[in-house]
Amino acid sequence: KYIKKNKMPVKKKKILIVTGNRADYGLLKKLISEIKKNKSLSLKILATGSHLIKKYGYTLNEIKNDKNKVDYKVNLSINSDKPYDISKAISFGIDKFSKNLSYDRPDLAIVLGDRYEIFSFVVSANIHGVPIGHLHGGEITQGAIDDSLRHSITKMSDIHFVANKIYGERVRQLGENPKMIFN
């Protein structure tokens, strides 16, 4: 509460983890745990996508059962996986995420993968000047829209955490700074 002479309090860096489904949350759990342990970091979790849909098991409860606080819930009203509904969810997500980032801007947002809810978040964060850490860039899912979304997310991201050297090379070939690619 009191500031000692010539000592300013250290401001914690706000880290926002964005999770859209059970699969990416499972991969993010260890990172969430490590961020929570670091006293110089302040963790916020944003849940979206299938976490908030009953027909997909309302997996938001898994996050809460792990004693992780969900700070923001953004329901994209996903009705189906038809192109029109996906496009509608992306535009709705850009609007909702942008409103969220307008009043609470993190120092770094961490996203994983290639889903359209993650894509819409990254578009909003990029416009708001929020640095993005992207996990699992450079991978390939042949014959799916996933590749286009993943590579777009990579291009809008600042830090790249890839799963192996091949994926790191693919991210570098997309024109990303090799010093910001971590295997």
C-alpha positions in Angstrom: 0.0 0.0 0.0 2.9 2.4 0.7 5.5 3.3 -1.8 9.0 3.5 -0.4 11.1 6.5 -1.3 12.4 6.2 -4.9 10.6 2.9 -5.5 7.7 2.7 -7.8 5.4 -0.3 -7.7 6.0 -2.7 -10.5 3.0 -3.0 -12.8 2.1 -6.6 -13.6 1.9 -7.5 -17.3 -1.6 -8.5 -18.3 -1.7 -11.8 -20.2 -4.9 -12.8 -21.9 -5.4 -16.4 -22.9 -8.1 -17.0 -25.5 -9.6 -20.4 -25.6 -12.4 -21.6 -28.0 -12.8 -25.3 -27.3 -11.8 -28.3 -25.2 -8.9 -29.3 -27.5 -7.1 -26.0 -27.3 -7.8 -25.6 -23.6 -6.2 -28.9 -22.9 -3.0 -27.7 -24.6 -3.2 -24.3 -22.8 -3.7 -25.7 -19.3 0.0 -26.0 -18.4 0.8 -22.5 -19.7 -2.2 -21.1 -17.7 -0.7 -22.8 -14.6 2.7 -21.3 -15.2 1.4 -17.8 -15.8 -0.6 -18.0 -12.5 2.6 -18.9 -10.6 4.5 -15.9 -12.0 4.1 -12.9 -9.6 4.9 -10.4 -12.3 2.1 -11.5 -14.6 -1.7 -11.0 -14.3 -3.7 -13.7 -16.0 -7.1 -13.2 -17.7 -9.0 -16.0 -19.6 -11.4 -15.3 -22.4 -13.7 -18.3 -23.3 -15.5 -18.4 -26.5 -16.6 -20.8 -29.3 -17.8 -24.3 -28.4 -17.0 -23.7 -24.7 -20.3 -21.8 -24.5 -22.5 -24.2 -26.5 -24.5 -26.9 -24.8 -24.6 -29.3 -27.7 -20.7 -29.4 -27.5 -20.8 -30.1 -23.8 -20.6 -26.6 -22.4 -16.9 -27.2 -21.7 -16.6 -23.8 -19.9 -17.2 -26.0 -16.8 -13.9 -27.8 -17.4 -12.0 -24.5 -17.1 -13.8 -23.7 -13.9 -13.3 -27.2 -12.5 -9.6 -26.7 -12.9 -9.9 -23.6 -10.6 -9.3 -21.2 -13.4 -11.3 -18.0 -13.4 -13.0 -17.2 -16.7 -12.9 -13.4 -16.9 -14.7 -13.0 -20.2 -17.2 -15.1 -22.1 -17.9 -14.2 -25.7 -20.7 -16.2 -27.3 -20.6 -16.1 -31.0 -24.0 -17.6 -31.6 -22.6 -20.4 -33.7 -25.5 -22.2 -35.3 -23.8 -24.5 -37.8 -20.6 -25.1 -39.8 -22.1 -23.8 -43.0 -20.2 -21.0 -44.7 -22.8 -18.3 -44.1 -23.0 -19.1 -40.4 -19.2 -19.2 -40.0 -19.0 -15.8 -41.8 -21.7 -14.4 -39.5 -19.9 -15.7 -36.4 -16.6 -14.2 -37.5 -18.1 -10.8 -38.1 -20.1 -11.0 -34.8 -16.8 -12.1 -33.0 -14.8 -9.1 -34.4 -17.5 -6.8 -33.0 -17.7 -8.5 -29.6 -14.0 -8.9 -29.2 -13.3 -5.3 -30.2 -15.7 -4.0 -27.6 -13.9 -6.1 -25.0 -10.5 -4.9 -26.0 -11.7 -1.3 -26.0 -12.1 -1.4 -22.2 -9.5 -3.9 -21.2 -6.4 -4.1 -23.3 -3.9 -6.8 -22.4 -0.1 -6.5 -22.8 -0.1 -9.8 -24.6 -2.9 -12.1 -25.9 -2.1 -15.8 -26.4 -4.0 -17.9 -28.9 -3.7 -21.4 -30.3 -4.5 -22.8 -33.6 -6.7 -22.0 -36.5 -10.4 -21.8 -35.6 -12.6 -19.0 -36.9 -13.4 -17.8 -33.4 -9.6 -17.4 -32.8 -9.3 -15.7 -36.2 -12.0 -13.1 -35.3 -10.3 -12.4 -32.0 -6.9 -11.9 -33.7 -8.4 -9.5 -36.2 -9.8 -7.4 -33.4 -6.6 -7.6 -31.3 -4.4 -6.7 -34.3 -6.6 -3.6 -35.0 -6.4 -2.6 -31.3 -2.6 -3.0 -31.3 -2.5 -5.9 -28.9 0.6 -8.1 -29.3 -0.3 -11.7 -30.2 1.5 -14.9 -29.2 0.4 -17.7 -31.5 0.9 -21.3 -30.7 0.9 -24.0 -33.4 1.5 -21.8 -36.4 3.0 -23.3 -39.6 1.0 -26.5 -39.4 -1.0 -27.9 -42.3 -4.5 -29.4 -42.4 -4.9 -30.3 -46.1 -8.2 -29.6 -47.8 -9.7 -27.5 -45.0 -10.2 -23.7 -44.4 -8.0 -24.2 -41.3 -4.8 -23.5 -43.3 -6.0 -20.1 -44.5 -7.1 -19.1 -41.1 -4.0 -20.4 -39.4 -1.7 -18.6 -41.8 -3.7 -15.4 -41.5 -3.4 -15.6 -37.7 0.3 -16.2 -38.1 0.6 -13.0 -40.2 -1.2 -10.9 -37.6 0.8 -12.4 -34.7 4.0 -11.0 -33.2 5.5 -14.1 -31.4 5.3 -17.6 -32.8 5.5 -20.8 -30.8 5.7 -23.7 -33.2 5.7 -27.4 -32.5 8.8 -28.3 -34.6 11.5 -27.0 -36.9 9.5 -27.8 -40.1 6.6 -25.6 -38.8 9.0 -22.9 -37.8 10.5 -22.9 -41.2 7.0 -22.6 -42.7 6.3 -19.6 -40.5 9.7 -18.0 -41.5 8.7 -18.6 -45.2 5.5 -16.6 -44.5 7.9 -13.6 -43.9 8.0 -13.7 -40.1 11.0 -12.5 -38.1 13.1 -15.6 -37.3 14.0 -14.0 -33.9 10.3 -14.2 -33.0 9.9 -17.9 -33.8 10.3 -20.3 -31.0 10.3 -24.1 -31.3 
